[in-house]
Amino acid sequence: MTAFRIAPAVADAFPDTLIALVTATGLNGREPWPATATALDDLEQRLADGSWQPADETDPRIEAWHTAYRSFGTNPRRVRPSVDALGRRMTKKGTLPRINPAVDSYNAVSVRHGLPAGAFDLDHVTGEVQIRHADGTEEFTPLGEPGTVENPRPGEIVYADTTGVLTRHWNHRDAHRTRVTEDSTHVTFVLETLHAPRDGHLLRTAAEELRGLLLPHTAQARVRYLTP
């Protein structure tokens, strides 16, 4: 099983971090996922009728990520945390994007609970994954831009394996190499909070909700928790 670790410097800077790792083995992304389709439709209907709306940057869950981004030199209103960008997109368009069932599942859980989420195809991860500060020499190819190579700024927090960077600005954008497709069969999904004492119960609820969406379409889905 791929190891995930929080580097000591990141742990010291964000001691209340709690990350849920939901790992699915034998995933089938080429069959219908009716529960995920229902979850997406339900959120969109609730937004349309005014009974719910995504968390925005005034919400403590999002505000915490804005503060974190500023601490490592990223302007969160230009480069937004994934959950913030997803919620803003949904508020504007009234819908969530449909990518593939696995990605749609974590998007629905992310925006519903106001928590950043992402995923890595473990068949394309090399070595262990660390959440650490970039040193400026690493390379990152953004999702959907296979011909592009970026270098994260020194001090920027990233997910990285032994080959390169898997996310920029902690959770702003994922890498093309480890993207989840319909053919991905071994995937770790990630849900995050910076304030476990306040939001840890919410994270655990979200992780179990995501696991529930995955279970009918995978041989096994396990939840682990990563702390400093």
N, C-alpha and C positions, 0 to 999 in steps of 0.2 A: 504494500500500500504506500502510495506517495506521501512523504512526510511534509507537513506544512509547519513553519515556524515563524514566530515574531522575533525579529532581531532585538538584542538588548537595548539599543538606543531608541528604537520605536516603542518598546515596552516601557521604558523609563518616561518617554514623552507622553504616552497615552496609556496609563496604568489600568484604566477601567475598560479597556477594549475587550470585547467578547465576539468571537467569530464562530458561526455554525458552519460546519463542513458536512454537506449531505452528499454522500458518494453512492452513485448508482452503477451497478455492474449488469451487463446484459441488456442495456437500454434498447428499446425499439422505437425509433423516431419516425418510422414509415407506416404506422397504423394510426387510425383516428384516436384522439385523446378527448373523449366527450366531456370529461370533468373539467379539463382545462378550457375548452371552448365555452362551457357554461360559466366558469369563473370570470373569463374575459367579458362575456356578454352581461353578466350581473354587474360588474364594476361600471361598465359603460352605461347601463340603464340607471344605476344609482346616481351617476354623475349627471345624466340627462334630467332626472326628476328632482335633483337638488338635495337628495338625502345624504350625499357623501361627496367629498372632493379630496383630491390628493393633497398631502402635506406640502406646504411651500416653505420658503426660506425663513418665515417668521415662526415656524414650528421648531421646538427645541431639538427634535431629531435631525432636522436638516441644518439648523443653525450650528449645531456641534460640528458638522462636517465643514461648513464654511469657515469656522474658526480654525479647524485643523488644516485646511488648505492654505489659509493665510500664514499659518505658522511655518510651512515649508516653502513659502514664496509663490504660491499659486493664487491668482485672483479668481475666487469661486463664482463670480458673476460673469466672467468670460469663459472659464473652464469649469463647468459645473459638475458636482458629484452626480453619479449616474442616476440615483433615485430622484434628485432634484430635476435633472433634465427630462427624465421620463414623465414625471408628474406634470411639468410645465407643458410638455408636448400633448399629454392627454387632455389637460385643461383646455388647450387651444383647439385641438382637433376633435375632441369628444370621443376618441377611440385610442386603443393601444395598437402598436404594430403587430402584425402576424408574421413571424419569422419562420419558426418551426416549433413543434409541440414542446420540446424541452425548454427552449428559450422563452416561448410564450408563457410557460408555467412559472419560471422564476421572475419574469417581468410582472405578472399578475400579483404574485406574492409580495414582490418588492414595493410596488406602488400602493397596494392595499394596506401594508403595514408601515410604510414610510421608512424602509430600511434598504440600504444599498445591497444589490445582489449581482452576482456574476457567475461564470462557470468556465471550467477548463476541461478540454478533452485530454484525459490523462495519457492517451496513446501518443500524444505529441508533446508531453512534458518530459524534460530530461532532469534526472536527479531530484533533489528536494526543492520545495518552493519556500522562499523566504519573503516576508514583508520587511523591507529594509529601505534605508536611504540610498538613492542612486549615487554613484561616484562620477557620473558624467561620461564614462567610456562605453556604457552599455548601448545596445541597439534595440530598437523597438519598431515593429512594422504594424501599423494600425489595422484594426478589423476593417475588411473591405478594401484595403489599399495595399495589395501584395507587392507593388513596385516601390513603395515608400519606405524609407528608413529614417527614423528619428533618433536623437540622443537625448534622453531625459536629462534635465539640469541636475548638477550636483546638489544633493540635499533633498530632492524630490522623493517622496515615498512611493515605492513601487512594489508590486509582486514580481519576483524574478526567480527563474530556475537557473541551471548551470549553463544554458545556452544564451539566454537573454531575458529581456523584460516582457512580462505577461500582461501588466496593466500599467498605465501612466496615471500620475496624480492620485495614487492609492486606488481609486475606483472610478475614475472618469471614463476610461476607455480600455477595452480589451485588445489583445494582440490577435493578428490574423492567424498565426501558427496554431494556436490552441483553441480556436473558435469551435463552438458546438454546432454540428450540422445534423441533418436527418440520419446520417450514417454513423454518428458517434455512439459508441456502445459502453464506454467506461468514462464516466464524467464525475467530477466533483463540483457541486454547486456551493456557492459561498454567500452567506448573509452576515451583515456586520452591524455592530453598534460600538460607539465610543464610550457609552455610559451604561455599563452592565448593571449597576445598582438601581438605576431608574428604568431601563428598557430591557433588561435581561429576560424578563418574563415574556415580553413581546417578541423578542428574538426566538425564544424557544417555541412559542406558539407558531410563528412563521415557519420555522424549520420543520415542524411536524406537519404543517399544512402543505409545504412543498413536498415532503416525503410522501404524503398521501396522494398527491397528484402523480408522482412518479411510480408508485408501487404497482399499479395495474400494467405497467409497460416496461418493467425491468425484473431481472431475476432476483435482485437484492438491492435494498436502499438502506444505508446506515447513516446515522447522525453522530458526529463527534463535535466537541467544542474546543476551541483554541483560545487560550488566555495568555497574558504575558508570563 
